[in-house]
Each structure stands twice: as C-alpha cells, then as structure tokens.
Amino acid sequence: MSFNFGYRERGWILSRIYPFEYFLCRPLKRAFRRFRQACGLGKVSKSSGQVPAGSGGGNSTGCANTRSTLWTYVNCRIEPQKLTGQTYTTIELELREYFNCRAFDADGAKKRGRRLADAFHATCGKLTDILFRELYNEVK
C-alpha cells in the first residue's frame, strides 16, 4: 500500500485510527462509518424536524485536523498536473482520475467555488474509502 503520505499525514491519520482493531470488532458497514468519522469525514444530520427531508447533508464530524490533512494531501499531491520527475502510484492515479471527473466540466474547464470544493471533499472521502479498504484487507 503506497499512498506516499508524508510524516505529518501519517502521524495525524495514525493518531486518529490507532488501534485499527477497534474498527474490526464491529460489523463492516459500521466499522467503515466509524473510520470515516475518525478521519473527520463522517456526517451527522441534526434536525429539529422543520427542515424538509433531503435538503441538507449535515455537518462533518470527527477530527478537523485530520480532515484538513487529507484535504491538503489531495490539494498538493493529487490535484496538480504532473510535475517533472514526479511519479504516481496506482492509488494516486485512481484518486487523480476520480478528482478530475468531478473537478472539470464536460468542455474541460475547471470548476470554481463551491463545486470545486465539493470535488476536493468527494476525493477526500474516496481516499478514506481506499485507505480503509487497504488496511482492512491487510489485517484480515
């Protein structure tokens, strides 16, 4: 498993998900939700009943520092066009393709504002999904 995380990224992520066995004592879907929440990408919907169904996504929960670390990783490692001499792993290529599908319009123009932020957030979620899948397969 090669994500090319730096020392800081590894430190923030490990500080939130260690020990990984904590997630394994649960059913797989619940373990995955807890993992996303530990990484700062979980969703909690709080409503007084006044909001119509399906009109909002809720608030992100979990560690804000880990969420910003994942966001920075996507911003600095996944989003930029290939720099000279830089090579990508298969995981990074998968994330780049996922990001590019969401960050660019059909005519090739890069989205801006909230739509670009949504592309970053979706890619961070995909990164968390892949990380959980790789760790789960490694442990099992």
N, C-alpha and C positions, 0 to 999 in steps of 0.2 A: 504494500500500500504506500503510494508515494503522492502526497499532496503538496510537497515542497513547502510545508509550513516553516516559518522561522521560529526562533526560540521563544519569542513573546507569544506568538499564536499558539504554539504547543502548550506553553505554560498556562495561558488563560483557559484553553479548552480542557486540558487535563485537570485543572483546579476545579472545574465545574462537573466533570463526568467521572472522576475517580471516587470510589472503585466502580468499575463498569459492571461488576456482579450485582450491584444494586438494581440495575435495569433488567437483569436476566431473571430475577425472581418474580417477574410479572408476566402476564400474557403479552405476546409480541406487539400488538397494537398499542396497548397501554405503555409498554416499555418505550416504544418509539415516541409516543406523545410526551412522556416524561423527559426523554432525551432532548427533544426539540425545546422543551420548556427550560431545561437546564442550560441549553446553549443560547437562551434568550429569544427564541423564535416561537414560543408557544403562544396560543391565543386563548384569551378568556373573555367571554362576552358577558358584560354586566348590563342588565336592562331592568327598568322599572315596570316594564310591560306597556309603556307608552310608545315605544318605537316599533314600527311595523316590521314584521319578520323579513329577513334578508336585506335589510337596509344598511348594515354595517358589519365590519369584520371583527370588531372587538379590539381590545388593547393587547399589545405584546407583553408577555411576562417573562420572568427569568432575569438572568444577569445582563445588564445593559453593557458592561464592559466586554463580555464575550460576544454579544451581538455586534458591537462596533468593531471588534477584532475580525469577525467574519466578514463584515461589510468592507473593511479596509483590505482584507485579503482579496476579495472579489474586485475591488476598485484598482488595486495595484498589480495583481498577478493575472487575473482573468480578463478584465476589460480592455487593457491597452492592446493595440496592434502589436504583432510580434517585433520585438527588438532584435537587433543584430546579435547573433550568438546565443540567443535565448532559446532553449528547447522546452517543450511541454510534455508532460506525462499524459497517459491516456485519460486519466481522471480530469486533468486540467483541460484537455481537448474537449471532453464531454461537457464540462461546465462552460467553456467558451461557446460551443455550439448552442447550448441552452440559453446563455445570456444573449447571444446575437439574434436568436429567433425572437426574443422579447424586446430588445433594445432598438431594433431597426424596423422601419416601416417596410411595406412591400416594395416601394420605389427605392429603397436603400438609404433613406435619410434617417439619421439618428433621432430617436425620440428625445423630448426635453421635459424638464419639470417633473411633475408627479408620475408621469408614465415611465420615465427613465428610472426614478426611484423605485417604482414597482418592479421593474426588471431586475434591479440590484437585489431587492428583497426576495423575489422569487428565486434568484440564483443562490442567495444565501441559504434559503430553505432547501434547495436541491443539494447544496454542499453538505448540509446537515444530514439529509437523507442518505447520501453516498457514504458519509463518514460512519453513520450508524450501521449501515449495511456491511461495510468493510470490517468494522470492529466486531459486529455480531457473528459474521462468518469466520473470523479469526479465532474467536473464543469457542465457538461451537465445534 
